[in-house]
Amino acid sequence: MSRFEALDAQVLGISVDSIPSHRSWAEKLGGLNYPLLSDFYPHGEVAARYGVLRQDGYCERAIFIVDKKGIIRYAEVYDIGKKPPNDILFWELEKVSKG
């Protein structure tokens, strides 16, 4: 997380699952070092606004980099089973931080 902080970035997780589901998932992982937000009610409203809510009610695994002005500078959707590569994120964050 210190590398994200060095780039003046705030990492947030968000899913359409409920808060109790998030707590359980985070506990199974041994805790999280970033906030996990719930888009449970109204169900998937944030995911829908970002265009990543699937018809089955779940959201895509997606990463967005939003600058301090609220402008989306990077957006990518990944396969649910794949972990997004951090090196791409840091490269994109560096581009944003340099303006």
N, C-alpha and C positions, 0 to 999 in steps of 0.2 A: 504493500500500500504506500510505502514511502516514495516509490518512484512515481506513482500517480500524484501524490501530494506535491512532489517537486515540480510537477507540470501544472500545478494549481488546478487539479482536477478532483471532482467529487464523484466517487463511484456509488451508484445506487442500483439495486436490483428491484425489479417489479414483475409481478405475475398476477394472473387472475385468480389465484388460490386465496383462501381465507387466511386471516391472521393466525388462527390456531394451527392450520396446516403449515404455514411458514415457520412457526415456532418449532414444531415437530421436526421439520426438514432441517432446520438450522442446528437443532440439538443432535440429530443423527450425524451431521457433518463435524460436530465438535465445536460449533459456533461459527459465526461469520464476523469478518472485520469491516463490514460495510452495511449500511441500512438496507433492509428488504421491505419494499412497499407492496401493499395489497391493492389490486385493481378489481376487487371482488364485487363491490356494489357502488354504483350501478355496474353490473358485471361487464368487465372488459372495456369500459368507456375510454380509458387512456389508450389501450392497445388498439382499439378501433380508430381513434384519432390519428395514431401513428401508422395505421394501415397494416398492422400485424396480427389482428384478431382473426383467427381461422373460423370457418363456418361451424366447426364442431365445438366452439366455445373456448378453445384453448388459444394461447398466443404462440406465435412463432418465436424461436430463439433469435433475438435480434439485438444488435448493439447500435446505439445512437450516441454521437458526440454532439452535445448542444453547447454553444458558446454562451458567454455571459449575457449576450444580447438576446438569447433565445433562438438563435439561428442554428438549424441542424447543419453541422459541418461534415458529418460522416454518418452513414447508415448502411448496415449490412445485415442480411438475414442468413442464418446458418442452419444446417440440418440439426434437428433436435438432439441427435446422439453425438454431435461433435462439439468439442470445446473450442471456442474462438481463440485464435492465436494472439497472445499478448503483444508480440513484436509489431504486428500491424496496428494495434491500438496505440502503442507508444509512438509509432511513426506519425500517425494521424494527429495525436495530441500535440506532438512537437510542432507540426504544421500550424495548428490552431493557436498554440501559445506564441508563435512567432508573428502571428497576424497575417 
